[in-house]
Amino acid sequence: MSFDGLVTGAVARQLNSLLAGGKIEKIYQPEPDEITLQIHAGKERHKLYISTNSSHARIHLTQSEARNPSSPPAFCMLLRKHIQGGRIHSVTQKESERIVEIRVDTVNEMGFSVNKCLTAEIMGKHSNLILIDLSSNKIIDSIKRISIDVNRYRQILPGQTYVYPPSQGKTCFYDLDLPRLAEITEGRCAAQAKALMGGLQGVSPVIAGEMVYLASLLTHRPQEELTAEDLLPVLQNHANAILENRLQPSVYMDPEKGPVDFHIFPLSELEDCCERKLFDDVSQAADFFYTHKASSNRIRQKSSDLIRAVNAQLDKQLLKKQRLSEDLLAAENSDIYRLYGELLTANLHAVDPGAKSVDVHNYYDDSQLTIPLDERFSPAKNAQRYFKKYGKAKTAIKEKKIQLLDTEADIQYLESVLAFAGSAESYGEIEALREELCDLGYLRRRKIAGKPVKHKADPWQYATSDGFRVLAGRNNRENDYLTFKTAGKQDLWFHTKDIPGSHIILFTEGREPGETAIFEAAAIAAWHSKGRDSENVPVDYTRARFVKKPAGAKPGMVIFTDNRTVYVDPKLPSGSDR
């Protein structure tokens, strides 16, 4: 568990030093289990993020932009009513538990001063965010209501008296002394780490093992021979480091640059196998870790939902293409029906009434041919039926080819949307893609209060090493905007060859781009495409004036001429933070 009681204590102390006396200006609830507070403290504005998600509950400052739903949830409205405009009195940790209490001084509807407490319980699947009236210790409401059917010991409902979660007889990490530590570790020589976890509040398995390991190093004794006297200095040093802010917030990255774990103290077991990335404070480390960890990244979860929906549409179009191809193949083999009709017409006299087939001479290749017949109809009627089948097949060839072209265009478009969804880095990008799909009828528009949010074009911006400006579209509509509204006729247009991706515009601004600018822009095009993880990616480029949009084509779909192709490895210009 990354967010243990020691990390919680460090976060609470950081928040208290930065936010005490600050005014709560805005409150957002971007997701059912998330709250973001915008707080003006001193001369700065801070964004405090609180999540009660069962898999990645946490509280810390963040730099991410808060998404403000057009219709705020009920709990968000309640918080706005009770604490928005109030001032933070203090931010404290409950002993060494994963509980942070934000005390707020505000005024009620009558103008009287009142005190509220926003309590964040960071406890895995039991995580919650509870607003409490301090004068009565009554719960005003919570982000998750817990009834007696769920928990008989502790109900979290409006009007109930707030009760802390059971302590399970554990000792506060900051109040530990030798007699209590000896009691905790007595008879557990071979499992001191488990003993520390079972006897101390907020100690996770990773940090418990780390402290036992450090004690073994300092005393030069095997871990199974350590005593309470050996362990106490290490534990007290960790406690004092939190109280005195002598911390080393770090995120450990695997060889593929994915975050493995983070903590305010070094983790020896990860030093050899992971790269350690240091941060200035615990909130920065936590924000980086959870933002880049795929399982807890809310943006990745949102994009995954969109990707599943698009994949479902893509599967339908692929099945449609298969069936159309089969129908087209059958229709293209329809010349046999014309031959049957002609030969049957020429041999009506040779057909016996009620016959199921007739053998006739094929005068085209001087062979014998057996023609199946429907005994219910006369020979002439059978011949007419074959001519009718032939006529329908010829009409079908024309119609099926048109439908097949439309289906292939749909497949190409949906594959481009998948490429953009897979690389989305913000809520805005995901919602812009969803809006685009809804407008084209691929997805149903969600019923939400208020007007739909209009997403403005915000392409990625880069500069080549020789000073040329480069823009890259974040979705198909931005691609069209860049290509047909922003680019000049002499600007260069780039796109990966037969691979879904962004339209890239290199602005010439009266200069002639050299080889360096062309290859760097092509590398950007390869990076913002489905071929990002490949090597030697083919990229087409041409003047923007040679790029045209066919009538009725979907967003991002274009044709172009006078192009050249270069092969590059995907790469962003130096200095880019993506």
Buried (B, 14 or more C-beta within 10 A) or exposed (E): BBBBBBBBBBBBBBBBEBBBEBBBEBBBBBBEBBBBBBBBBEEEEBBBBBBBBEEBBBBBBBEBEBBBBEEBBEBBBBBBEBBBBBBBBBBBBBBBBBBBBBBBBBEEEEEEEBBBBBBBBBBBEBBBBBBBBBEEEEBBBBBBBBEEEEEEEBBBEEEBEBEEBEEEEBBBBBEBEEEBBBEBBEEBBEBBBBBBBBBBBBBBEBBBBBBBBBBBEEBEEEBEEBBBEBBBEBBBBBBEBBEEEEBBBBBBBEEEEEBBBBBBBBBEEBEEEBEBBEBEBBBBBBBBBBBBBEEBBBBBBBBBEBBEBBEEBBEBBBEBBEEBEEBBEEBBEBEBBBBBBBBBBEBEEEBEEEEEEBEBEEEEEEEEBEBEBEEEEBBEEBBBBBBEBBBEBBEBBEEBBEBBEBBEBBBBBBBBBBBBBBBBBBBBBBBBBBBBBBEBEBBEEEEEEEEEBEBEBEBBEBBBEEEBBBBBBBBBBBBBBBBBEBBEEBBBBBBBBEBBBBBBBBBBEEEEBEEEBBBBBBBBBBBBBBBBEBEEBBBBBBBBBEBEBEEEBBBBBBEBEEBEEBEBBBBBBEEEEE
